[in-house]
Amino acid sequence: MLMDPRNPLSICWWHLPAALPCFIRFTLNSQRRRAEEISLSLETIYCQILDAYAKVLEAANARDLIVHRGN
């Protein structure tokens, strides 16, 4: 399936050696425990983004560009 060039997602066999490290990292990071660790790290970053962005908009005198909806 992945080797068939007529499919929407295909991989040329000669690219596999170069792509293999990426596939291995993806597989390891897709395991449940690692995925949960990554999501917790991202949550920490995302929780700080709005405050940091608000400071940038304040400095640019453009705070009115953000509309808060919901939480």
MOPAC internal coordinates of N, CA, C and O (Angstrom, degrees):
PM7 1SCF
backbone

  N    0.0000 0     0.00 0     0.00 0    0    0    0
  C    1.4528 1     0.00 0     0.00 0    1    0    0
  C    1.5274 1   110.72 1     0.00 0    2    1    0
  O    1.2310 1   120.10 1   127.01 1    3    2    1
  N    1.3137 1   117.42 1   -52.99 1    3    2    1
  C    1.4644 1   119.57 1  -179.30 1    5    3    2
  C    1.5232 1   112.37 1   -69.92 1    6    5    3
  O    1.2310 1   120.10 1   160.55 1    7    6    5
  N    1.3098 1   117.40 1   -19.45 1    7    6    5
  C    1.4614 1   120.87 1  -178.65 1    9    7    6
  C    1.5302 1   112.50 1   -90.00 1   10    9    7
  O    1.2310 1   120.20 1   170.65 1   11   10    9
  N    1.3331 1   117.23 1    -9.35 1   11   10    9
  C    1.4672 1   120.85 1  -178.18 1   13   11   10
  C    1.5271 1   109.86 1   -83.93 1   14   13   11
  O    1.2310 1   119.54 1   -67.28 1   15   14   13
  N    1.3332 1   118.49 1   112.72 1   15   14   13
  C    1.4696 1   120.70 1  -176.42 1   17   15   14
  C    1.5206 1   113.77 1   -66.14 1   18   17   15
  O    1.2310 1   119.70 1   168.51 1   19   18   17
  N    1.3335 1   118.18 1   -11.49 1   19   18   17
  C    1.4656 1   120.83 1   178.07 1   21   19   18
  C    1.5251 1   112.57 1   -81.37 1   22   21   19
  O    1.2310 1   120.22 1   166.58 1   23   22   21
  N    1.3214 1   117.19 1   -13.42 1   23   22   21
  C    1.4666 1   121.09 1   179.55 1   25   23   22
  C    1.5198 1   110.24 1   -79.57 1   26   25   23
  O    1.2310 1   119.81 1   -26.82 1   27   26   25
  N    1.3302 1   117.97 1   153.18 1   27   26   25
  C    1.4744 1   121.05 1   179.53 1   29   27   26
  C    1.5284 1   112.80 1   -61.45 1   30   29   27
  O    1.2310 1   120.64 1   148.15 1   31   30   29
  N    1.3202 1   116.38 1   -31.85 1   31   30   29
  C    1.4621 1   120.67 1   176.49 1   33   31   30
  C    1.5125 1   107.50 1  -119.71 1   34   33   31
  O    1.2310 1   121.11 1   -66.97 1   35   34   33
  N    1.3184 1   115.48 1   113.03 1   35   34   33
  C    1.4574 1   119.11 1   179.25 1   37   35   34
  C    1.5235 1   109.55 1  -139.81 1   38   37   35
  O    1.2310 1   121.18 1   -23.84 1   39   38   37
  N    1.3117 1   115.36 1   156.16 1   39   38   37
  C    1.4595 1   122.07 1  -179.37 1   41   39   38
  C    1.5226 1   107.78 1  -127.16 1   42   41   39
  O    1.2310 1   120.63 1   -52.17 1   43   42   41
  N    1.3026 1   116.40 1   127.83 1   43   42   41
  C    1.4594 1   120.26 1   175.15 1   45   43   42
  C    1.5200 1   107.60 1   -73.06 1   46   45   43
  O    1.2310 1   120.48 1   -47.79 1   47   46   45
  N    1.3045 1   116.69 1   132.21 1   47   46   45
  C    1.4596 1   120.92 1  -174.86 1   49   47   46
  C    1.5104 1   112.34 1   -57.57 1   50   49   47
  O    1.2310 1   119.37 1   149.73 1   51   50   49
  N    1.3242 1   118.81 1   -30.27 1   51   50   49
  C    1.4663 1   120.39 1  -178.94 1   53   51   50
  C    1.5222 1   112.65 1   -74.84 1   54   53   51
  O    1.2310 1   119.84 1   168.92 1   55   54   53
  N    1.3375 1   117.90 1   -11.08 1   55   54   53
  C    1.4689 1   121.44 1   175.91 1   57   55   54
  C    1.5241 1   112.27 1   -89.41 1   58   57   55
  O    1.2310 1   120.18 1   166.91 1   59   58   57
  N    1.3158 1   117.26 1   -13.09 1   59   58   57
  C    1.4624 1   121.04 1  -176.15 1   61   59   58
  C    1.5300 1   114.12 1   -57.70 1   62   61   59
  O    1.2310 1   118.82 1   135.21 1   63   62   61
  N    1.3302 1   119.86 1   -44.79 1   63   62   61
  C    1.4724 1   117.60 1   179.53 1   65   63   62
  C    1.5277 1   113.17 1   -58.47 1   66   65   63
  O    1.2310 1   120.07 1   141.44 1   67   66   65
  N    1.3125 1   117.47 1   -38.56 1   67   66   65
  C    1.4660 1   120.34 1   179.39 1   69   67   66
  C    1.5234 1   111.65 1   -73.47 1   70   69   67
  O    1.2310 1   120.35 1   147.59 1   71   70   69
  N    1.3281 1   116.94 1   -32.41 1   71   70   69
  C    1.4651 1   121.29 1  -177.06 1   73   71   70
  C    1.5205 1   113.04 1   -85.31 1   74   73   71
  O    1.2310 1   120.01 1   163.15 1   75   74   73
  N    1.3142 1   117.58 1   -16.85 1   75   74   73
  C    1.4629 1   120.99 1  -175.56 1   77   75   74
  C    1.5331 1   114.02 1   -55.40 1   78   77   75
  O    1.2310 1   118.55 1   135.04 1   79   78   77
  N    1.3472 1   120.37 1   -44.96 1   79   78   77
  C    1.4686 1   118.71 1   177.75 1   81   79   78
  C    1.5312 1   112.88 1   -59.41 1   82   81   79
  O    1.2310 1   120.54 1   143.31 1   83   82   81
  N    1.3184 1   116.57 1   -36.69 1   83   82   81
  C    1.4659 1   120.34 1   178.08 1   85   83   82
  C    1.5289 1   110.42 1   -66.41 1   86   85   83
  O    1.2310 1   120.27 1   137.30 1   87   86   85
  N    1.3162 1   117.08 1   -42.70 1   87   86   85
  C    1.4665 1   120.91 1   178.42 1   89   87   86
  C    1.5241 1   111.21 1   -62.60 1   90   89   87
  O    1.2310 1   120.65 1   139.72 1   91   90   89
  N    1.3017 1   116.37 1   -40.28 1   91   90   89
  C    1.4689 1   120.48 1   179.75 1   93   91   90
  C    1.5234 1   110.53 1   -65.11 1   94   93   91
  O    1.2310 1   120.24 1   133.80 1   95   94   93
  N    1.3486 1   117.15 1   -46.20 1   95   94   93
  C    1.4752 1   120.53 1   178.26 1   97   95   94
  C    1.5236 1   110.72 1   -61.11 1   98   97   95
  O    1.2310 1   120.72 1   137.36 1   99   98   97
  N    1.3477 1   116.22 1   -42.64 1   99   98   97
  C    1.4562 1   120.35 1   178.98 1  101   99   98
  C    1.5222 1   110.83 1   -59.72 1  102  101   99
  O    1.2310 1   120.62 1   134.27 1  103  102  101
  N    1.3174 1   116.42 1   -45.73 1  103  102  101
  C    1.4629 1   121.15 1  -179.65 1  105  103  102
  C    1.5252 1   111.23 1   -62.24 1  106  105  103
  O    1.2310 1   120.48 1   134.94 1  107  106  105
  N    1.3331 1   116.69 1   -45.06 1  107  106  105
  C    1.4647 1   120.03 1  -179.95 1  109  107  106
  C    1.5245 1   111.54 1   -65.68 1  110  109  107
  O    1.2310 1   120.27 1   140.06 1  111  110  109
  N    1.3359 1   117.10 1   -39.94 1  111  110  109
  C    1.4601 1   120.53 1  -179.23 1  113  111  110
  C    1.5200 1   112.93 1   -77.98 1  114  113  111
  O    1.2310 1   119.97 1   169.36 1  115  114  113
  N    1.3145 1   117.67 1   -10.64 1  115  114  113
  C    1.4660 1   121.35 1   179.07 1  117  115  114
  C    1.5206 1   112.20 1   -87.73 1  118  117  115
  O    1.2310 1   119.84 1   171.09 1  119  118  117
  N    1.3053 1   117.92 1    -8.91 1  119  118  117
  C    1.4540 1   120.20 1   178.94 1  121  119  118
  C    1.5341 1   108.85 1   -66.86 1  122  121  119
  O    1.2310 1   120.62 1   -35.34 1  123  122  121
  N    1.3032 1   116.43 1   144.66 1  123  122  121
  C    1.4713 1   122.28 1  -171.59 1  125  123  122
  C    1.5353 1   113.33 1   -49.69 1  126  125  123
  O    1.2310 1   119.70 1   129.67 1  127  126  125
  N    1.3088 1   118.18 1   -50.33 1  127  126  125
  C    1.4716 1   121.04 1  -176.27 1  129  127  126
  C    1.5326 1   110.98 1   -61.98 1  130  129  127
  O    1.2310 1   120.69 1   134.85 1  131  130  129
  N    1.3206 1   116.28 1   -45.15 1  131  130  129
  C    1.4659 1   120.18 1  -178.82 1  133  131  130
  C    1.5261 1   110.80 1   -68.54 1  134  133  131
  O    1.2310 1   120.31 1   140.81 1  135  134  133
  N    1.3267 1   117.01 1   -39.19 1  135  134  133
  C    1.4620 1   120.79 1   178.48 1  137  135  134
  C    1.5345 1   110.30 1   -62.44 1  138  137  135
  O    1.2310 1   120.05 1   141.51 1  139  138  137
  N    1.3291 1   117.51 1   -38.49 1  139  138  137
  C    1.4676 1   120.37 1   177.65 1  141  139  138
  C    1.5261 1   111.09 1   -66.54 1  142  141  139
  O    1.2310 1   120.28 1   139.64 1  143  142  141
  N    1.3440 1   117.08 1   -40.36 1  143  142  141
  C    1.4681 1   120.20 1   176.88 1  145  143  142
  C    1.5256 1   110.89 1   -61.39 1  146  145  143
  O    1.2310 1   120.63 1   136.45 1  147  146  145
  N    1.3154 1   116.40 1   -43.55 1  147  146  145
  C    1.4655 1   121.07 1   179.78 1  149  147  146
  C    1.5236 1   110.26 1   -63.99 1  150  149  147
  O    1.2310 1   120.09 1   136.54 1  151  150  149
  N    1.3356 1   117.43 1   -43.46 1  151  150  149
  C    1.4689 1   119.74 1  -178.33 1  153  151  150
  C    1.5257 1   111.35 1   -65.99 1  154  153  151
  O    1.2310 1   119.59 1   144.97 1  155  154  153
  N    1.3259 1   118.39 1   -35.03 1  155  154  153
  C    1.4660 1   120.37 1   176.70 1  157  155  154
  C    1.5268 1   111.03 1   -66.97 1  158  157  155
  O    1.2310 1   120.58 1   140.84 1  159  158  157
  N    1.3183 1   116.50 1   -39.16 1  159  158  157
  C    1.4646 1   120.11 1   177.28 1  161  159  158
  C    1.5234 1   110.78 1   -64.45 1  162  161  159
  O    1.2310 1   120.66 1   137.23 1  163  162  161
  N    1.3299 1   116.34 1   -42.77 1  163  162  161
  C    1.4592 1   120.13 1   178.93 1  165  163  162
  C    1.5266 1   111.12 1   -65.56 1  166  165  163
  O    1.2310 1   120.21 1   143.03 1  167  166  165
  N    1.3234 1   117.21 1   -36.97 1  167  166  165
  C    1.4685 1   120.41 1   178.08 1  169  167  166
  C    1.5252 1   110.50 1   -60.52 1  170  169  167
  O    1.2310 1   120.49 1   139.47 1  171  170  169
  N    1.3290 1   116.67 1   -40.53 1  171  170  169
  C    1.4626 1   121.18 1   178.62 1  173  171  170
  C    1.5243 1   110.43 1   -60.67 1  174  173  171
  O    1.2310 1   120.84 1   136.85 1  175  174  173
  N    1.3085 1   115.99 1   -43.15 1  175  174  173
  C    1.4685 1   120.22 1   179.78 1  177  175  174
  C    1.5197 1   110.57 1   -68.91 1  178  177  175
  O    1.2310 1   120.45 1   131.71 1  179  178  177
  N    1.3407 1   116.75 1   -48.29 1  179  178  177
  C    1.4584 1   120.80 1  -176.36 1  181  179  178
  C    1.5194 1   112.97 1   -62.02 1  182  181  179
  O    1.2310 1   120.03 1   147.50 1  183  182  181
  N    1.3208 1   117.55 1   -32.50 1  183  182  181
  C    1.4621 1   120.45 1   179.84 1  185  183  182
  C    1.5302 1   111.78 1   -65.92 1  186  185  183
  O    1.2310 1   120.59 1   157.18 1  187  186  185
  N    1.3060 1   116.48 1   -22.82 1  187  186  185
  C    1.4603 1   120.87 1  -178.40 1  189  187  186
  C    1.5326 1   112.86 1   -95.55 1  190  189  187
  O    1.2310 1   120.25 1   167.39 1  191  190  189
  N    1.3191 1   117.14 1   -12.61 1  191  190  189
  C    1.4616 1   120.41 1  -173.27 1  193  191  190
  C    1.5195 1   112.56 1   -63.96 1  194  193  191
  O    1.2310 1   119.56 1   133.11 1  195  194  193
  N    1.3318 1   118.45 1   -46.89 1  195  194  193
  C    1.4581 1   120.37 1  -175.78 1  197  195  194
  C    1.5204 1   111.94 1   -62.82 1  198  197  195
  O    1.2310 1   120.25 1   139.34 1  199  198  197
  N    1.3247 1   117.12 1   -40.66 1  199  198  197
  C    1.4650 1   119.68 1   178.16 1  201  199  198
  C    1.5279 1   110.95 1   -65.02 1  202  201  199
  O    1.2310 1   120.44 1   136.79 1  203  202  201
  N    1.3152 1   116.77 1   -43.21 1  203  202  201
  C    1.4695 1   120.43 1   179.87 1  205  203  202
  C    1.5267 1   110.20 1   -65.58 1  206  205  203
  O    1.2310 1   120.39 1   137.58 1  207  206  205
  N    1.3100 1   116.87 1   -42.42 1  207  206  205
  C    1.4644 1   120.79 1   179.96 1  209  207  206
  C    1.5250 1   110.78 1   -66.18 1  210  209  207
  O    1.2310 1   120.24 1   142.86 1  211  210  209
  N    1.3182 1   117.14 1   -37.14 1  211  210  209
  C    1.4657 1   120.60 1   177.85 1  213  211  210
  C    1.5258 1   110.49 1   -61.30 1  214  213  211
  O    1.2310 1   119.96 1   141.23 1  215  214  213
  N    1.3290 1   117.69 1   -38.77 1  215  214  213
  C    1.4623 1   120.85 1   177.90 1  217  215  214
  C    1.5236 1   111.19 1   -64.82 1  218  217  215
  O    1.2310 1   120.36 1   140.39 1  219  218  217
  N    1.3055 1   116.92 1   -39.61 1  219  218  217
  C    1.4698 1   120.88 1   177.96 1  221  219  218
  C    1.5228 1   110.18 1   -64.34 1  222  221  219
  O    1.2310 1   120.47 1   135.06 1  223  222  221
  N    1.3364 1   116.70 1   -44.94 1  223  222  221
  C    1.4626 1   120.46 1   179.20 1  225  223  222
  C    1.5253 1   111.47 1   -65.12 1  226  225  223
  O    1.2310 1   120.83 1   143.21 1  227  226  225
  N    1.3229 1   116.01 1   -36.79 1  227  226  225
  C    1.4671 1   120.04 1   177.76 1  229  227  226
  C    1.5326 1   110.31 1   -62.64 1  230  229  227
  O    1.2310 1   120.95 1   135.30 1  231  230  229
  N    1.3202 1   115.79 1   -44.70 1  231  230  229
  C    1.4700 1   120.44 1   179.51 1  233  231  230
  C    1.5267 1   111.28 1   -64.39 1  234  233  231
  O    1.2310 1   120.45 1   149.94 1  235  234  233
  N    1.3305 1   116.75 1   -30.06 1  235  234  233
  C    1.4634 1   121.01 1  -179.97 1  237  235  234
  C    1.5261 1   111.78 1   -90.90 1  238  237  235
  O    1.2310 1   120.87 1  -175.58 1  239  238  237
  N    1.3410 1   115.93 1     4.42 1  239  238  237
  C    1.4599 1   121.63 1  -177.86 1  241  239  238
  C    1.5383 1   110.60 1    54.75 1  242  241  239
  O    1.2310 1   120.91 1  -135.98 1  243  242  241
  N    1.3250 1   115.87 1    44.02 1  243  242  241
  C    1.4567 1   120.90 1  -176.67 1  245  243  242
  C    1.5229 1   111.60 1  -133.29 1  246  245  243
  O    1.2310 1   120.34 1  -151.10 1  247  246  245
  N    1.3143 1   116.96 1    28.90 1  247  246  245
  C    1.4677 1   120.54 1  -176.26 1  249  247  246
  C    1.5275 1   112.52 1   -62.85 1  250  249  247
  O    1.2310 1   120.36 1   154.82 1  251  250  249
  N    1.3359 1   116.91 1   -25.18 1  251  250  249
  C    1.4511 1   120.41 1  -178.79 1  253  251  250
  C    1.5380 1   112.81 1   -70.76 1  254  253  251
  O    1.2310 1   119.89 1   175.06 1  255  254  253
  N    1.3407 1   117.81 1    -4.94 1  255  254  253
  C    1.4437 1   121.24 1   178.38 1  257  255  254
  C    1.5233 1   113.10 1   -75.76 1  258  257  255
  O    1.2310 1   120.23 1   164.10 1  259  258  257
  N    1.3265 1   117.16 1   -15.90 1  259  258  257
  C    1.4633 1   121.84 1  -179.77 1  261  259  258
  C    1.5292 1   109.56 1  -101.04 1  262  261  259
  O    1.2310 1   121.46 1   -48.64 1  263  262  261
  N    1.3268 1   114.81 1   131.36 1  263  262  261
  C    1.4521 1   121.70 1   176.65 1  265  263  262
  C    1.5316 1   106.99 1  -116.93 1  266  265  263
  O    1.2310 1   120.11 1   -59.36 1  267  266  265
  N    1.3195 1   117.39 1   120.64 1  267  266  265
  C    1.4653 1   121.42 1  -179.29 1  269  267  266
  C    1.5237 1   109.51 1   -88.93 1  270  269  267
  O    1.2310 1   121.25 1   -53.16 1  271  270  269
  N    1.3112 1   115.21 1   126.84 1  271  270  269
  C    1.4648 1   121.74 1   177.25 1  273  271  270
  C    1.5223 1   107.77 1  -130.39 1  274  273  271
  O    1.2310 1   120.10 1   -39.15 1  275  274  273
  N    1.2841 1   117.41 1   140.85 1  275  274  273
  C    1.4633 1   120.41 1   178.48 1  277  275  274
  C    1.5138 1   111.33 1    74.84 1  278  277  275
  O    1.2310 1   120.96 1    40.41 1  279  278  277
  N    1.3466 1   115.76 1  -139.59 1  279  278  277
  C    1.4744 1   120.68 1  -175.25 1  281  279  278
  C    1.4645 1   110.23 1   -66.04 1  282  281  279
  O    1.2310 1   120.10 1   180.00 1  283  282  281

